[in-house]
Amino acid sequence: MKAIFKNIYHVGDSGCSVFMVDTNSDDGLVLIDCGMSFHMITNIQNFNLDPMDIKHCILTHFHIDHIAACFELKEYNTKVKFYAHELDAKAIEEKGHNQKTAASWYGVKYRPIKLERHFQADFEILKFGDIEFQCIHTPGHTPGSISILIEIEGTKVLFGQDIHGPFMASFGSNLVDYQKSMQKLLELKADILCEGHFGIIKPASEVERYIRRYMAQNRP
């Protein structure tokens, strides 16, 4: 685990990158995605953080490399609440979506979890402690993909998982939607991008360059 910015951490990589925000409040720790390894999440104990303090987990989309560890996390810590967009919710809450979730790619069986809230609007806010988690609908990779923006001490940190793709019919991918979604992200002018598979990108000029590169590669 390593610090990215004040109270924001890269927990590690297991399938995808898992990020965490410490709200320093009764709302505890907030995960962005779970990855595939619950054991990796428990490693936060090495940094004097308690997995029992994870109160919330925002899921960016329904792919197995982002959600596989959710079930074990919920078994360990029954207080944790999960959030995702309505358009990806069915695959997260039900069995039998092995192609859509890409579980078949990894040869694993997904164990579903119940969501606390389904996002339905293009923009919704979850407020934990003093931090506003701006949940932005960014379809393209999947129909219900979201990106999350938080601002701490004037620095905008964007959690934009899987900006690079891939784009598959079995996922419900849509490149027209993707281009519109990436334009939304460019307009945020984020200072730091926490990407799901390609690490931490900064400053703002590099964030813009990264997004534009994949927009150019993935035109309709």
C-alpha positions in Angstrom: 0.0 0.0 0.0 1.2 3.5 -0.7 -0.1 7.0 -0.2 -1.3 8.9 -3.3 -2.4 12.2 -1.6 -3.7 13.2 1.8 -5.8 10.3 3.1 -5.9 8.6 -0.3 -4.1 5.3 -0.8 -3.4 2.7 -3.5 -4.1 -0.5 -1.5 -2.6 -2.7 -4.2 -3.4 -4.7 -7.3 -5.3 -7.9 -7.6 -7.0 -8.1 -11.0 -7.4 -4.3 -10.8 -6.0 -1.5 -8.7 -7.9 -1.0 -5.5 -7.9 2.5 -4.0 -9.0 3.7 -0.5 -10.0 7.0 1.1 -9.8 7.6 4.8 -12.6 10.0 5.7 -11.3 10.5 9.3 -14.9 10.3 10.5 -17.5 7.8 11.6 -17.9 6.9 8.0 -14.5 5.2 8.2 -12.7 3.9 5.1 -14.1 4.0 1.6 -12.9 1.6 -1.0 -13.0 2.2 -4.8 -13.5 -1.3 -6.1 -12.5 -4.6 -4.3 -10.3 -6.4 -6.8 -10.0 -10.1 -6.7 -8.1 -10.7 -3.4 -9.7 -10.1 0.0 -6.3 -11.0 1.5 -4.7 -8.0 -0.2 -7.3 -5.7 1.4 -6.5 -7.0 4.8 -2.9 -5.9 4.3 -4.0 -2.4 5.3 -3.5 -3.7 8.9 0.3 -3.3 8.2 -0.4 0.5 8.0 -2.4 0.6 11.3 -5.7 0.6 9.5 -8.5 -1.8 10.3 -10.5 -3.7 7.6 -13.4 -3.5 10.1 -13.3 0.3 9.5 -14.2 -0.2 5.8 -17.7 1.2 5.8 -18.3 1.8 2.1 -17.2 0.4 -1.3 -18.0 2.2 -4.5 -17.9 -0.2 -7.5 -17.0 1.4 -10.8 -18.4 -1.4 -13.0 -19.4 -5.1 -13.0 -16.2 -6.8 -14.1 -14.9 -9.7 -12.0 -11.5 -8.2 -11.6 -13.1 -5.2 -9.8 -15.8 -7.1 -7.7 -14.7 -10.6 -7.0 -13.5 -9.9 -3.4 -16.7 -8.1 -2.4 -18.4 -11.3 -1.1 -15.5 -12.1 1.2 -15.2 -8.6 2.4 -18.9 -8.6 3.3 -18.6 -11.9 5.2 -15.7 -10.5 7.2 -17.2 -7.1 7.8 -21.0 -7.1 7.7 -21.1 -3.3 8.1 -19.7 -2.5 4.6 -22.1 -1.1 2.1 -21.7 -1.4 -1.7 -22.7 1.1 -4.4 -22.9 0.8 -8.2 -24.8 2.1 -11.2 -28.3 0.7 -11.9 -27.2 -0.4 -15.4 -24.5 -2.7 -14.0 -26.3 -3.7 -10.9 -28.0 -6.9 -12.1 -24.7 -8.6 -12.9 -23.3 -7.6 -9.4 -26.4 -8.7 -7.5 -27.1 -12.0 -9.4 -25.3 -15.2 -10.4 -25.1 -16.3 -14.0 -23.5 -13.4 -15.8 -20.1 -15.1 -16.5 -19.5 -13.6 -19.9 -20.7 -10.1 -19.0 -18.6 -9.9 -15.9 -15.7 -11.7 -17.6 -15.6 -14.3 -14.8 -15.3 -16.9 -17.6 -12.0 -15.2 -18.6 -10.5 -15.8 -15.2 -12.1 -19.2 -14.6 -13.7 -18.1 -11.4 -17.3 -18.2 -10.0 -18.7 -14.9 -8.9 -20.5 -14.8 -5.6 -23.1 -11.9 -5.7 -23.5 -9.2 -3.2 -26.4 -6.8 -2.5 -26.0 -3.2 -3.3 -27.0 -0.5 -0.8 -27.7 2.0 -3.6 -28.2 1.9 -7.3 -27.0 5.2 -9.0 -29.5 6.2 -11.6 -28.6 9.8 -12.6 -25.6 11.0 -14.6 -24.2 12.6 -11.5 -24.8 11.7 -7.9 -23.0 12.5 -4.7 -22.1 10.3 -1.7 -20.9 12.4 1.2 -18.8 10.5 3.8 -17.3 12.7 6.5 -16.4 16.0 4.9 -15.6 14.4 1.6 -18.0 14.5 -1.4 -17.6 11.5 -3.7 -18.9 12.7 -7.0 -20.1 9.6 -8.9 -20.3 10.3 -12.6 -21.9 8.0 -15.1 -19.3 7.3 -17.8 -20.7 4.5 -20.0 -18.6 3.0 -22.7 -16.6 0.2 -21.3 -19.8 -1.1 -19.7 -23.3 0.4 -19.7 -23.1 1.3 -16.0 -19.4 2.4 -15.7 -18.9 5.3 -13.3 -15.9 7.5 -12.5 -15.5 9.1 -9.1 -14.1 12.6 -8.4 -13.1 13.9 -5.0 -11.4 17.2 -4.1 -9.2 17.6 -1.1 -7.4 20.8 -0.3 -8.0 22.1 -3.8 -6.6 19.0 -5.5 -9.0 17.0 -7.8 -8.4 13.3 -7.7 -10.2 11.2 -10.3 -10.8 7.5 -10.0 -11.3 6.5 -13.6 -11.1 2.8 -13.8 -10.6 1.1 -17.2 -10.4 4.3 -19.3 -8.3 2.2 -21.7 -11.0 -0.4 -22.3 -11.2 -3.1 -23.6 -14.5 -2.8 -25.5 -16.4 -6.0 -26.2 -20.0 -6.7 -27.4 -20.3 -9.2 -24.5 -19.7 -6.3 -22.0 -22.3 -4.1 -23.7 -19.5 -1.7 -24.7 -20.4 1.4 -26.8 -17.7 3.5 -28.3 -20.0 6.5 -29.0 -20.9 6.6 -25.3 -17.2 6.1 -24.5 -16.2 9.2 -26.4 -18.9 11.3 -24.7 -17.8 9.9 -21.3 -14.2 10.8 -21.8 -15.1 14.3 -22.8 -16.9 14.6 -19.5 -13.7 13.5 -17.7 -11.6 16.0 -19.6 -13.9 18.8 -18.5 -13.2 17.9 -14.9 -9.6 19.0 -15.2 -8.4 16.5 -12.6 -5.0 16.9 -11.1 -4.5 13.2 -10.4 -5.9 10.2 -12.2 -6.1 6.8 -10.4 -6.5 4.4 -13.2 -7.7 0.8 -12.8 -4.7 -0.9 -14.4 -2.1 1.7 -15.4 -1.4 3.3 -12.0 -1.3 6.9 -10.9 -1.1 9.6 -13.5 -0.3 13.3 -12.8 -0.1 16.3 -13.1 -3.3 17.6 -14.9 -1.5 17.9 -18.2 -0.6 14.2 -18.1 -4.1 13.2 -17.1 -5.5 15.0 -20.2 -2.8 13.4 -22.4 -3.6 9.9 -21.1 -7.4 10.3 -21.7 -7.0 11.8 -25.2 -4.6 9.0 -26.2 -7.2 6.3 -25.5 -10.0 8.5 -27.1 -7.9 8.5 -30.3 -7.3 4.8 -30.2 -11.0 3.9 -29.6 -13.0 5.9 -32.0 -16.4 4.5 -33.2 
